[in-house]
Amino acid sequence: MIVRPGDAIPMKKTRRTKKVSRNFAVRRSPIHGKGVFALKFIAKGTRIVEYKGELISDAEADRRYSRMHENSPHTMLFSVDGGLVIDATRRGNSARWINHSCAPNCEIAEKDARVFIEARRDIKAGEELAYDYNLQIGERHTKAAKREHACYCGARRCRGTMLGDAE
């Protein structure tokens, strides 16, 4: 193609990309490993993120992870109603890095086998997002079990474990 002065030059159409404004980012956490931190003010009641992953049965979760996590409390599984589990190790998102706290600034809202993390109070920019894991392990919450699921949140009234009320 020969272009002469004054000729119209066909231009490739460029797509405008919409800038997505994120409310949070994943960083190193003083609580444990990675954590999720507010990038800007988040108002109480705001739905922050959906906890995503592959939806599987309890039996499939046990098959995949019971031996692997036999001596480790670290999992990215979230039990929902109906004997289902969200496995965030497969198709998961940043929500899997939200840590536990005994004085959480977030809470869980569950609807139709979906889990959402919402702000339970106003959250300042720079604060780490956290919710109470309220773990249930299917057995008595002995001192040993509580140690195996120790909490490192540092809250003034930390209960010392991520386990919830005994079953």
Backbone as a chain_set.jsonl record, in Angstrom:
{"seq": "MIVRPGDAIPMKKTRRTKKVSRNFAVRRSPIHGKGVFALKFIAKGTRIVEYKGELISDAEADRRYSRMHENSPHTMLFSVDGGLVIDATRRGNSARWINHSCAPNCEIAEKDARVFIEARRDIKAGEELAYDYNLQIGERHTKAAKREHACYCGARRCRGTMLGDAE", "coords": {"N": [[0.847, -1.171, 0.0], [0.639, 2.105, -0.931], [1.136, 5.231, 0.43], [0.186, 8.513, 0.013], [0.884, 12.006, 0.448], [-1.765, 13.62, 2.106], [-3.52, 11.551, 1.776], [-5.988, 9.526, 3.367], [-5.274, 7.695, 6.208], [-5.899, 4.446, 7.109], [-6.866, 3.646, 10.356], [-6.239, 1.463, 13.015], [-8.811, 0.282, 15.054], [-8.953, 1.03, 18.436], [-9.557, -0.472, 21.536], [-11.279, 0.846, 24.243], [-10.365, 0.535, 27.496], [-11.978, -0.079, 30.458], [-11.163, 1.276, 33.508], [-10.756, -0.614, 36.338], [-11.698, -0.115, 39.566], [-10.305, -1.162, 42.425], [-11.135, -2.304, 45.667], [-9.457, -3.516, 47.416], [-6.306, -5.247, 48.13], [-3.941, -7.938, 47.824], [-1.446, -8.748, 50.132], [1.612, -9.284, 52.071], [0.977, -10.467, 55.344], [0.753, -9.429, 58.768], [-0.623, -11.082, 60.434], [-0.835, -13.733, 59.339], [0.932, -15.326, 56.817], [-0.216, -14.496, 53.632], [-2.421, -11.707, 53.248], [-5.455, -9.738, 52.965], [-5.926, -6.412, 52.133], [-7.505, -3.266, 52.684], [-7.731, -0.836, 50.164], [-8.89, 1.568, 50.049], [-11.277, 3.577, 51.854], [-13.875, 1.595, 53.196], [-17.238, 1.292, 53.536], [-19.41, 0.388, 56.273], [-21.408, -2.506, 55.895], [-20.941, -2.825, 53.2], [-20.71, -4.996, 50.446], [-17.94, -6.763, 49.846], [-16.435, -8.766, 48.46], [-16.901, -11.836, 46.656], [-16.469, -15.118, 47.854], [-14.792, -17.287, 45.982], [-14.558, -20.334, 44.073], [-14.18, -23.805, 43.162], [-17.174, -25.616, 43.348], [-17.84, -28.283, 45.342], [-18.627, -31.584, 46.681], [-18.902, -32.524, 50.209], [-17.765, -35.047, 50.545], [-16.03, -35.222, 48.343], [-14.258, -33.16, 48.981], [-13.107, -34.246, 51.296], [-11.881, -36.481, 50.122], [-10.0, -35.249, 48.447], [-8.424, -33.685, 50.238], [-8.141, -34.622, 52.924], [-5.964, -36.308, 53.727], [-3.808, -34.764, 52.874], [-3.987, -32.455, 54.458], [-3.831, -33.403, 56.96], [-2.145, -32.883, 59.167], [-2.201, -30.174, 59.19], [-3.691, -27.07, 59.702], [-4.214, -25.35, 57.653], [-6.241, -24.598, 55.13], [-8.188, -24.018, 52.161], [-10.941, -24.165, 52.044], [-14.452, -23.787, 52.105], [-17.245, -24.438, 53.849], [-20.602, -24.773, 52.842], [-24.21, -24.593, 52.881], [-26.146, -27.64, 52.437], [-24.338, -29.736, 52.255], [-22.164, -29.04, 50.701], [-19.034, -27.696, 49.471], [-16.881, -24.958, 48.995], [-14.081, -24.915, 47.104], [-11.38, -23.129, 47.163], [-8.839, -23.461, 46.213], [-8.998, -24.177, 43.664], [-9.887, -22.406, 40.946], [-10.215, -20.212, 42.587], [-10.311, -16.939, 44.198], [-9.05, -13.707, 45.297], [-10.264, -13.578, 47.798], [-9.698, -15.855, 49.235], [-7.451, -15.346, 50.686], [-8.123, -13.861, 52.877], [-7.701, -13.36, 56.231], [-8.264, -14.871, 59.52], [-9.788, -13.347, 62.386], [-10.286, -12.613, 65.82], [-11.501, -10.309, 66.439], [-13.117, -9.28, 64.183], [-13.407, -7.295, 61.13], [-15.003, -7.837, 59.09], [-17.74, -9.868, 57.853], [-19.502, -12.92, 57.111], [-21.782, -13.568, 54.502], [-24.112, -15.766, 53.399], [-25.634, -17.162, 50.55], [-27.639, -19.188, 48.637], [-25.649, -21.284, 48.213], [-23.484, -19.662, 47.795], [-20.892, -17.506, 48.913], [-20.322, -14.473, 50.511], [-18.204, -11.773, 51.408], [-18.597, -9.25, 53.68], [-18.471, -5.875, 54.911], [-18.452, -5.428, 58.343], [-18.214, -3.258, 59.868], [-17.144, 0.175, 59.501], [-14.26, 0.395, 57.474], [-10.942, 1.38, 57.398], [-8.649, 2.708, 54.933], [-5.829, 0.727, 54.263], [-6.192, -1.05, 56.38], [-6.203, -4.477, 57.401], [-8.339, -6.911, 56.047], [-10.553, -9.093, 57.733], [-12.269, -11.974, 59.002], [-14.227, -13.879, 61.361], [-13.337, -17.122, 61.472], [-14.613, -19.237, 62.752], [-14.239, -22.052, 62.949], [-15.239, -25.451, 62.568], [-14.57, -28.674, 63.544], [-15.587, -31.186, 63.711], [-15.22, -32.705, 65.966], [-14.548, -32.949, 69.541], [-13.522, -29.871, 71.024], [-10.685, -29.899, 72.102], [-7.836, -29.011, 74.214], [-5.568, -29.59, 72.721], [-6.6, -29.608, 70.105], [-7.356, -26.949, 69.907], [-4.839, -25.742, 70.043], [-3.752, -26.726, 67.663], [-5.183, -25.28, 65.869], [-4.463, -22.628, 66.202], [-4.8, -19.127, 66.882], [-3.529, -16.103, 65.588], [-4.192, -13.459, 65.617], [-3.876, -11.242, 67.286], [-5.699, -9.611, 68.543], [-7.162, -7.664, 71.191], [-8.924, -9.122, 72.785], [-8.392, -11.769, 72.003], [-9.218, -15.144, 71.468], [-7.47, -17.155, 71.193], [-7.713, -19.296, 69.473], [-8.842, -20.464, 66.24], [-11.063, -21.946, 66.211], [-14.591, -22.274, 66.492], [-17.545, -21.952, 68.577], [-17.995, -24.9, 70.511], [-19.137, -27.918, 68.972]], "CA": [[0.0, 0.0, 0.0], [1.399, 3.344, -1.038], [0.427, 6.347, 1.048], [0.648, 9.794, -0.498], [0.456, 13.12, 1.295], [-3.172, 13.979, 1.992], [-4.363, 10.347, 1.803], [-6.476, 9.102, 4.684], [-4.602, 6.462, 6.637], [-6.813, 3.667, 7.954], [-6.329, 3.424, 11.694], [-6.795, 0.329, 13.743], [-9.642, 0.698, 16.177], [-8.451, 0.591, 19.733], [-10.594, -0.633, 22.554], [-11.101, 1.573, 25.495], [-10.525, -0.366, 28.631], [-12.513, 0.587, 31.644], [-10.304, 1.068, 34.665], [-11.481, -1.209, 37.447], [-11.241, 0.415, 40.838], [-10.354, -2.218, 43.421], [-11.24, -1.875, 47.059], [-8.516, -4.257, 48.245], [-5.143, -5.865, 47.488], [-3.308, -9.018, 48.593], [-0.07, -8.423, 50.55], [2.083, -10.023, 53.244], [0.168, -10.121, 56.51], [1.343, -9.655, 60.089], [-1.388, -12.142, 61.095], [-0.406, -15.04, 58.838], [1.147, -15.446, 55.366], [-0.802, -13.42, 52.845], [-3.656, -11.129, 53.76], [-6.138, -8.829, 52.055], [-5.91, -5.089, 52.754], [-8.331, -2.23, 52.058], [-6.984, 0.209, 49.463], [-9.597, 2.817, 50.318], [-12.329, 3.447, 52.86], [-14.985, 0.7, 52.869], [-18.315, 1.577, 54.485], [-20.125, -0.712, 56.918], [-22.476, -3.078, 55.075], [-20.518, -3.005, 51.809], [-20.321, -6.338, 49.986], [-16.581, -6.519, 49.366], [-15.998, -9.759, 47.478], [-17.46, -13.181, 46.783], [-15.476, -16.181, 48.04], [-15.012, -18.119, 44.802], [-13.818, -21.561, 43.907], [-14.958, -24.92, 42.627], [-18.188, -26.126, 44.273], [-17.725, -29.737, 45.398], [-19.305, -32.203, 47.824], [-18.068, -32.789, 51.392], [-17.022, -36.289, 50.299], [-14.936, -34.908, 47.416], [-13.281, -32.373, 49.743], [-12.38, -35.212, 52.13], [-11.025, -37.294, 49.246], [-8.891, -34.428, 47.951], [-7.582, -32.974, 51.188], [-8.02, -35.129, 54.303], [-4.595, -36.77, 53.978], [-2.892, -33.646, 52.632], [-4.069, -31.484, 55.546], [-3.968, -34.162, 58.203], [-1.418, -32.206, 60.25], [-2.139, -28.743, 58.873], [-4.989, -26.399, 59.745], [-4.293, -24.412, 56.538], [-7.012, -25.042, 53.967], [-8.943, -22.965, 51.485], [-12.248, -24.762, 51.835], [-15.506, -23.085, 52.817], [-18.467, -25.238, 53.861], [-21.873, -24.073, 52.662], [-25.359, -25.472, 53.113], [-26.422, -28.711, 51.493], [-23.224, -30.675, 52.126], [-21.267, -28.572, 49.648], [-17.823, -27.002, 49.892], [-16.21, -24.15, 47.977], [-12.647, -25.204, 47.102], [-10.741, -21.946, 46.585], [-7.559, -23.799, 45.583], [-9.332, -24.351, 42.248], [-10.697, -21.284, 40.46], [-10.449, -19.274, 43.686], [-9.921, -15.545, 43.981], [-8.328, -13.074, 46.407], [-10.966, -13.774, 49.074], [-9.104, -16.99, 49.959], [-6.348, -14.855, 51.521], [-8.623, -13.097, 54.019], [-7.34, -14.069, 57.455], [-9.157, -14.928, 60.678], [-9.552, -12.473, 63.535], [-11.268, -12.695, 66.904], [-12.158, -8.997, 66.408], [-13.165, -9.08, 62.73], [-14.049, -6.127, 60.539], [-15.857, -8.378, 58.041], [-18.566, -11.016, 58.209], [-19.899, -13.758, 55.993], [-23.19, -13.644, 54.108], [-24.249, -16.927, 52.527], [-26.893, -17.206, 49.814], [-27.692, -20.146, 47.523], [-24.328, -21.92, 48.074], [-22.482, -18.642, 47.487], [-20.428, -16.845, 50.126], [-19.877, -13.096, 50.294], [-17.559, -11.124, 52.543], [-19.148, -7.909, 53.805], [-17.899, -5.057, 55.992], [-19.35, -5.361, 59.511], [-18.021, -1.906, 60.39], [-16.342, 0.976, 58.573], [-12.874, -0.084, 57.387], [-10.053, 2.429, 56.891], [-7.634, 2.321, 53.956], [-4.64, 0.153, 54.895], [-6.554, -2.097, 57.35], [-6.338, -5.844, 56.888], [-9.682, -7.476, 56.135], [-10.558, -10.355, 58.476], [-13.544, -12.418, 59.555], [-14.088, -14.97, 62.325], [-13.489, -18.384, 60.748], [-15.569, -20.081, 63.471], [-14.002, -23.408, 62.431], [-15.839, -26.631, 63.193], [-13.701, -29.771, 63.119], [-16.279, -32.463, 63.811], [-14.816, -33.423, 67.181], [-14.443, -32.055, 70.7], [-12.495, -28.838, 70.937], [-9.731, -30.123, 73.189], [-6.711, -28.068, 74.234], [-4.698, -29.932, 71.59], [-7.268, -29.133, 68.883], [-7.269, -25.488, 69.91], [-3.448, -25.414, 69.693], [-3.566, -27.026, 66.231], [-5.88, -24.237, 65.126], [-4.128, -21.421, 66.962], [-5.074, -17.822, 66.289], [-2.438, -15.145, 65.744], [-4.742, -12.162, 65.196], [-3.366, -10.168, 68.13], [-6.782, -8.778, 69.092], [-7.121, -7.509, 72.65], [-9.677, -10.239, 73.376], [-8.156, -12.962, 71.193], [-9.541, -16.361, 72.204], [-6.332, -18.055, 71.049], [-7.977, -20.354, 68.505], [-9.773, -20.145, 65.169], [-12.239, -22.789, 66.38], [-15.779, -21.588, 66.985], [-18.189, -22.613, 69.7], [-17.967, -26.357, 70.389], [-20.302, -28.501, 68.298]], "C": [[0.892, 1.234, 0.0], [0.54, 4.471, -0.475], [1.043, 7.631, 0.54], [0.185, 10.895, 0.444], [-1.003, 13.465, 1.011], [-4.098, 12.774, 1.986], [-4.798, 10.06, 3.244], [-5.808, 7.781, 5.02], [-5.574, 5.692, 7.519], [-6.152, 3.359, 9.289], [-7.019, 2.206, 12.299], [-7.637, 0.859, 14.883], [-9.035, 0.172, 17.465], [-9.611, 0.514, 20.704], [-10.268, 0.225, 23.754], [-11.308, 0.579, 26.617], [-10.97, 0.445, 29.828], [-11.603, 0.254, 32.821], [-11.156, 0.53, 35.812], [-10.87, -0.7, 38.743], [-11.402, -0.666, 41.895], [-10.405, -1.628, 44.814], [-10.158, -2.492, 47.926], [-7.369, -4.81, 47.408], [-4.584, -6.934, 48.419], [-1.853, -8.626, 48.852], [0.355, -9.376, 51.659], [1.316, -9.529, 54.463], [0.928, -10.331, 57.809], [0.591, -10.749, 60.865], [-0.874, -13.508, 60.674], [-0.239, -14.986, 57.331], [0.682, -14.242, 54.586], [-2.066, -12.939, 53.521], [-4.242, -10.19, 52.726], [-6.324, -7.498, 52.788], [-6.769, -4.105, 51.965], [-7.429, -1.192, 51.4], [-7.618, 1.575, 49.66], [-10.66, 2.534, 51.371], [-13.429, 2.528, 52.34], [-16.05, 0.892, 53.947], [-18.941, 0.302, 55.033], [-21.26, -1.173, 56.002], [-22.109, -3.304, 53.623], [-20.186, -4.463, 51.536], [-18.982, -6.162, 49.277], [-16.191, -7.471, 48.245], [-16.756, -11.064, 47.71], [-16.31, -14.167, 46.942], [-15.726, -17.191, 46.92], [-14.119, -19.342, 44.806], [-14.727, -22.625, 43.323], [-15.92, -25.425, 43.703], [-18.176, -27.649, 44.202], [-18.482, -30.274, 46.62], [-18.33, -32.338, 48.996], [-17.179, -34.002, 51.154], [-15.832, -36.039, 49.373], [-13.854, -34.086, 48.11], [-12.453, -33.297, 50.63], [-11.423, -36.037, 51.29], [-9.794, -36.505, 48.809], [-7.91, -34.023, 49.044], [-7.385, -33.614, 52.556], [-6.6, -35.591, 54.612], [-3.598, -35.621, 53.854], [-2.845, -32.686, 53.823], [-4.226, -32.149, 56.905], [-3.309, -33.456, 59.386], [-1.295, -30.706, 60.012], [-3.534, -28.136, 58.937], [-5.219, -25.477, 58.55], [-5.032, -25.05, 55.365], [-7.709, -23.843, 53.358], [-10.293, -23.532, 51.08], [-13.27, -24.005, 52.667], [-16.771, -23.916, 52.715], [-19.687, -24.352, 53.722], [-23.001, -25.079, 52.864], [-25.465, -26.571, 52.059], [-25.278, -29.681, 51.297], [-22.246, -30.315, 51.027], [-20.116, -27.771, 50.237], [-17.305, -26.184, 48.713], [-14.715, -24.393, 48.142], [-11.936, -24.059, 46.39], [-9.353, -22.233, 46.021], [-7.753, -24.021, 44.083], [-10.32, -23.261, 41.851], [-11.051, -20.289, 41.558], [-9.984, -17.874, 43.331], [-9.22, -15.004, 45.232], [-8.98, -13.296, 47.766], [-10.354, -14.909, 49.891], [-7.967, -16.558, 50.878], [-6.817, -14.011, 52.696], [-8.405, -13.925, 55.274], [-8.443, -14.024, 58.507], [-8.778, -13.843, 61.674], [-10.653, -12.696, 64.556], [-12.0, -11.362, 67.073], [-12.281, -8.579, 64.942], [-13.822, -7.769, 62.305], [-14.977, -6.536, 59.392], [-16.693, -9.514, 58.597], [-18.995, -11.72, 56.93], [-21.401, -13.645, 55.764], [-23.285, -14.78, 53.097], [-25.618, -16.913, 51.863], [-26.764, -18.173, 48.65], [-26.318, -20.75, 47.211], [-23.267, -20.947, 47.567], [-22.149, -17.93, 48.784], [-19.876, -15.469, 49.755], [-19.24, -12.57, 51.566], [-18.042, -9.677, 52.539], [-18.512, -7.192, 54.988], [-18.889, -5.002, 57.149], [-19.21, -4.042, 60.266], [-17.272, -1.121, 59.325], [-14.897, 0.487, 58.639], [-12.033, 1.014, 56.739], [-9.099, 1.853, 55.838], [-6.402, 1.826, 54.705], [-4.945, -0.943, 55.903], [-6.62, -3.448, 56.662], [-7.774, -6.306, 57.091], [-9.597, -8.816, 56.859], [-11.974, -10.678, 58.914], [-13.263, -13.56, 60.514], [-14.356, -16.275, 61.589], [-14.503, -19.309, 61.417], [-15.462, -21.537, 62.994], [-14.701, -24.471, 63.264], [-15.071, -27.831, 62.656], [-14.338, -31.143, 63.275], [-15.867, -33.314, 64.992], [-14.746, -32.424, 68.329], [-13.308, -31.054, 70.507], [-11.583, -28.936, 72.159], [-8.648, -29.049, 73.159], [-5.785, -28.321, 73.055], [-5.301, -29.423, 70.279], [-7.186, -27.617, 68.784], [-5.858, -25.023, 69.554], [-3.196, -25.642, 68.207], [-4.207, -25.973, 65.342], [-5.695, -22.892, 65.832], [-4.425, -20.162, 66.16], [-3.904, -16.894, 66.59], [-2.899, -13.724, 65.42], [-4.228, -10.997, 66.025], [-4.437, -9.246, 68.689], [-6.702, -8.751, 70.613], [-7.827, -8.67, 73.346], [-9.577, -11.492, 72.522], [-8.452, -14.204, 72.029], [-8.483, -17.435, 72.027], [-6.525, -19.194, 70.071], [-8.936, -19.851, 67.428], [-11.031, -20.993, 65.258], [-13.387, -21.957, 66.947], [-16.321, -22.283, 68.211], [-18.22, -24.117, 69.45], [-19.261, -26.865, 69.778], [-21.143, -29.278, 69.288]], "O": [[1.786, 1.375, 0.835], [-0.619, 4.641, -0.851], [2.256, 7.828, 0.618], [-0.801, 10.727, 1.161], [-1.423, 13.586, -0.139], [-5.308, 12.918, 2.164], [-4.065, 10.32, 4.198], [-5.784, 6.86, 4.203], [-6.027, 6.199, 8.545], [-5.023, 2.873, 9.341], [-8.212, 1.972, 12.107], [-7.228, 1.776, 15.595], [-8.655, -0.995, 17.557], [-10.524, 1.341, 20.682], [-9.125, 0.304, 24.204], [-12.316, -0.127, 26.665], [-10.415, 1.495, 30.153], [-11.314, -0.913, 33.087], [-12.149, 1.143, 36.205], [-9.67, -0.843, 38.979], [-12.526, -1.044, 42.225], [-9.801, -0.593, 45.098], [-9.949, -2.049, 49.055], [-7.426, -4.847, 46.179], [-4.731, -6.853, 49.638], [-1.125, -8.231, 47.941], [-0.446, -10.182, 52.133], [1.04, -8.337, 54.6], [1.67, -11.305, 57.942], [1.114, -11.282, 61.844], [-0.521, -14.339, 61.511], [-1.184, -14.632, 56.626], [1.115, -13.116, 54.831], [-2.703, -13.675, 54.274], [-3.598, -9.882, 51.724], [-6.815, -7.463, 53.916], [-6.763, -4.108, 50.734], [-6.471, -0.722, 52.014], [-6.976, 2.607, 49.464], [-10.904, 1.381, 51.727], [-13.865, 2.654, 51.196], [-15.788, 0.679, 55.13], [-18.996, -0.724, 54.356], [-21.974, -0.361, 55.414], [-22.88, -3.912, 52.88], [-19.462, -5.094, 52.306], [-18.896, -5.501, 48.243], [-15.681, -7.047, 47.209], [-17.194, -11.352, 48.824], [-15.298, -14.066, 46.25], [-16.753, -17.87, 46.911], [-13.073, -19.376, 45.453], [-15.895, -22.373, 43.028], [-15.515, -25.637, 44.846], [-18.459, -28.237, 43.158], [-18.918, -29.507, 47.479], [-17.113, -32.278, 48.821], [-15.999, -34.002, 51.508], [-14.75, -36.583, 49.592], [-12.666, -34.288, 47.86], [-11.233, -33.151, 50.708], [-10.283, -36.27, 51.691], [-8.681, -37.03, 48.802], [-6.7, -34.013, 48.818], [-6.511, -33.168, 53.299], [-6.085, -35.279, 55.686], [-2.656, -35.522, 54.64], [-1.782, -32.163, 54.157], [-4.692, -31.538, 57.867], [-3.863, -33.438, 60.485], [-0.408, -30.049, 60.556], [-4.458, -28.636, 58.296], [-6.29, -24.882, 58.428], [-4.504, -25.936, 54.694], [-7.803, -22.782, 53.976], [-10.729, -23.399, 49.936], [-12.991, -23.623, 53.804], [-17.317, -24.087, 51.625], [-19.806, -23.322, 54.385], [-22.757, -26.278, 53.003], [-24.948, -26.447, 50.949], [-25.232, -30.383, 50.287], [-21.572, -31.188, 50.481], [-20.205, -27.242, 51.345], [-17.292, -26.656, 47.576], [-14.148, -24.109, 49.197], [-11.892, -24.019, 45.161], [-8.745, -21.352, 45.413], [-6.783, -24.05, 43.325], [-11.441, -23.205, 42.356], [-12.068, -19.602, 41.473], [-9.349, -17.653, 42.3], [-8.844, -15.771, 46.119], [-8.302, -13.208, 48.79], [-10.479, -14.923, 51.115], [-7.561, -17.318, 51.756], [-5.988, -13.492, 53.444], [-8.872, -15.06, 55.366], [-9.405, -13.262, 58.406], [-7.612, -13.466, 61.796], [-11.807, -12.937, 64.201], [-13.009, -11.296, 67.775], [-11.624, -7.632, 64.508], [-14.665, -7.214, 63.008], [-15.65, -5.694, 58.797], [-16.404, -10.055, 59.665], [-18.868, -11.188, 55.827], [-22.188, -13.628, 56.711], [-22.619, -14.757, 52.062], [-26.635, -16.683, 52.518], [-25.901, -18.014, 47.787], [-25.878, -20.725, 46.061], [-22.268, -21.362, 46.978], [-23.007, -17.765, 49.651], [-19.083, -15.322, 48.825], [-19.684, -12.884, 52.67], [-17.918, -8.969, 51.539], [-18.07, -7.825, 55.947], [-20.032, -4.583, 56.97], [-19.982, -3.746, 61.178], [-16.811, -1.702, 58.342], [-14.376, 0.201, 59.717], [-12.37, 1.516, 55.667], [-8.785, 0.663, 55.855], [-5.979, 2.447, 55.681], [-4.045, -1.704, 56.259], [-7.032, -3.56, 55.508], [-8.354, -6.122, 58.161], [-8.668, -9.589, 56.624], [-12.78, -9.782, 59.166], [-12.181, -14.146, 60.485], [-15.474, -16.512, 61.132], [-15.179, -20.081, 60.737], [-16.469, -22.171, 62.678], [-14.747, -24.399, 64.492], [-14.937, -27.988, 61.442], [-13.696, -32.157, 63.002], [-16.136, -34.515, 65.019], [-14.867, -31.216, 68.127], [-12.278, -31.359, 69.906], [-11.699, -28.164, 73.111], [-8.551, -28.277, 72.205], [-5.273, -27.378, 72.452], [-4.589, -28.87, 69.441], [-6.971, -27.069, 67.702], [-5.691, -24.029, 68.848], [-2.51, -24.849, 67.563], [-3.81, -25.8, 64.19], [-6.645, -22.133, 66.026], [-4.315, -20.139, 64.935], [-3.358, -16.894, 67.693], [-2.1, -12.887, 65.002], [-4.147, -9.875, 65.524], [-4.115, -8.2, 69.253], [-6.23, -9.7, 71.238], [-7.368, -9.143, 74.385], [-10.567, -12.2, 72.338], [-7.994, -14.311, 73.166], [-8.573, -18.504, 72.63], [-5.605, -19.983, 69.854], [-9.733, -18.942, 67.66], [-11.966, -20.798, 64.481], [-13.183, -21.061, 67.767], [-15.639, -23.109, 68.818], [-18.443, -24.562, 68.324], [-20.339, -26.324, 70.027], [-22.17, -29.845, 68.915]]}, "num_chains": 1, "name": "protein.A"}
